[in-house]
Amino acid sequence: MIGTGYVGLVSGACFSDFGHDVICVDKDAEKIAALERGVMPIYEPGLDRLVASNVRGGRLSFTTDTATAVAGADAVFIAVGTPSRRGDGHADLSYVFAAAEEIAASLTGSTVVVTKSTVPVGTGDEVERIIRETSPDAEAWVVSNPEFLREGAAIEDFKRPDRIVIGADDERGRAIMREVYRPLYLNKAPLLFTSRRSAELIKYAANAFLATKITFINEMADLCEKVGGDVQDVAQGIGLDNRIGGKFLHAGPGYGGSCFPKDTLALLKTAEDYESPLRIVEAVASVNDQRKRAMGRRVIQALGGDARGKTVALLGLTFKPNTDDMRDAPSIAIVQALEDAGAVVRAFDPEGVEQAKPLMKSVTFCATPYDAANGADAAVLVTEWDVLRALDLRRLAAKMAQPILVDLRNVYSPQDAAAAGFQYSGIGRA
């Protein structure tokens, strides 16, 4: 497994838990040393225990030596980062291609090289070209196997997937991948075999569609506020239609994270390159970007339109619960909008503080939500962590200079908030 980031480490640990012998490779010697000590570079529930168990069982190990890890391997997974490229928004594939060159130079025997990273259409073709040019005599087949792991539920998603997509243009590559995923046959996980290019496109299409559902219900929430509807009723009413489904219909401050913002942008750039514009995805990306800062303005409005000198407590910072991931989190734009308006921001998050500190240098971070709310003029629930779902609202209100609660996740009912003494503002409610 080349790369010990989110995808590589979770995938490697789960494969080893199936009984495969897995070596995780990373150039970062400090990260490898930490992993050998049992220190995880990311927060993912249960990952530390899974890694420790398989290290003890001798099935999982870590190294910085690509050549040793690749030599004799049946399958080599590329799970390195593909961030948005500065300047034009295309996916930066430099790490993928560098990994392909190192792999090619180390191949021995028959090997399938698998792109696990999210990559644009045609990347597998280039990886194959690099391998053929670097090691012409290598017996290797390039396969696309996109991941569909949700942060916070990644281990469960890996072990009980709703589908496994394998893009292979050669039967020998498909045969090896069947063996790699054979342990999941017991769970009746469907293996979908496609062409390599189709598999590369499936990942982007899936994320763009889910981003569209989120953005759609967010815009419906805005309309509900204008016409006197309740977005939660609307979401339930359309979600019960099995053609639509209820997932990803929770109105909020916009999507963030490592996938949706980056992947929608990369898909748009691919569409531009092939002169096949994706107007719906363009609108989704634009509306979502605008929405995040609009949530900051919503807080300012709750403060009477003037935030200068006011103190605002943000409850939750990460883009979703059960992760420490701050990438493109709505809280970043909210903090910027509030500070631009002259507000002082305090914040609480159970796992994301260390990741948030470099992004929010003027924010004061607190140990509890009640500490964050102490003397604040408004409290803003940004991320629906479990620890924030059952706050003592009366205690929270008593701590504050002004009992204003802006609930961007609709965790609390307006009635309960009002009973606790709050002036309450939710999402998509009249």
C-alpha positions, 0 to 999 in steps of 0.5 A: 500500500503506497501511501499511509494517508486516510485511504491507504492506512484504512485500506491496508489495515482492513486488508490485513484484517482479512488475512492478507500480508500488507506492507504500508509504505510512506516517504515520511519517516516520522509518520512511519515511526509513529505508526510503528509505535501505534500512533495514528496520523488521523482520527478514525474510530477503531483504527488504532485498535485495528492496526495494533491487532494486525501488527501483533498478528504479523500481517501488517507492517510499515516501511519507507522502503518502496523497493522492498515492499513492492518486490514480490507483491501480488498487488500494489495499491497506489493510495497517495494524495491527489489534491487540487492543483494550484492555479487551475483546479485540476487534480495534481497527479504528481504523487501518483506518477512518482509512485508509478515510477518507483513501483515500476523500478521495483517490480518482480514477478506478476503484479497488479498495480492498482490506483486506489487514489481518486484520479481523473479519467485516463490516469490509468493509461498514463500509469501503464505507460510509465510502467512499460517505459520504466520496466519494459519486461515487467509482467504487470497490469494496471487496474482502477479500484476507487474507494468509497469510504466515509470518514468516521465510518471507514472501517465499516464501509470497507468491510461491508461495502455496498459495491466494489468497483474494479476497472480492468482491461485485462482478465489477468488483472481481474483474476488477481483482484477477485482474490484480493477481495475474496474475503468479502464474498462472505458478505455478498459484496457485489463486485462490479467489473468495468473498463478502467476509464469507467471505474475512474469516472464512477468515483467522480460521478458518485461524489458529484451526485451526492454533492448535488443532493446536499446542495439541492436540499440546502437551497430548498431550506432557503425556500422553506424559510421564505414561504413558511415550510420546514425543510426537515418535513420536506426532506422526509417527504421526498426521501421516502420516495425510494427513487430519491432516498433519504440519505444526504438530504440533511440541510446545513452549512454546505459540504466540505471535506477531502472529497466533494470540493476537490472531486467536483472541481476535478470533474469540471476540469475534465469536462472542460478538457473534453468540451463536455460541460457539466452545468449542474455540477458547476452550479453545485460547486458555486452554490456550495462555496457561497453558502459557507460564508452566507452562514457567517452572515446568518450569525451576524443577522442573529446578532442584530446585524452588527457583530463588532466587538461581539463574542461568538462561540462555535461548537464543532469545527470539522467538516463532519463528526467522527473525524479530525478533518478540517479540509474545506470545512464550513467553519473556516469560511464562517470564522472568516466572515465573523472576524471580517465583521469584527467579532471575536471567536471562541471554539470547541471541537472534540477532535479537530482542534490541532488541525484547526489551529493553523487555519484559525490563528485568531480563534481561542480554543476551549476545552468544553462547549460551556467554556466556549459559550462563557460570556458569548453573545451567540453560540453556533452549532456547526458540526453535529458531534454526539457530544453536542447533541445533548447539551444542557441548554439551560446551563449553556444559556446561563453562561452566555451574555446573550442567549442566542443559538444559531443551529446550523444542523437543526439538532435542537427543536425551536421549542426546546431552545425557547424553553431554555431561554434561547433566541433560536435560529435553525436552517430551513424553518420559517 
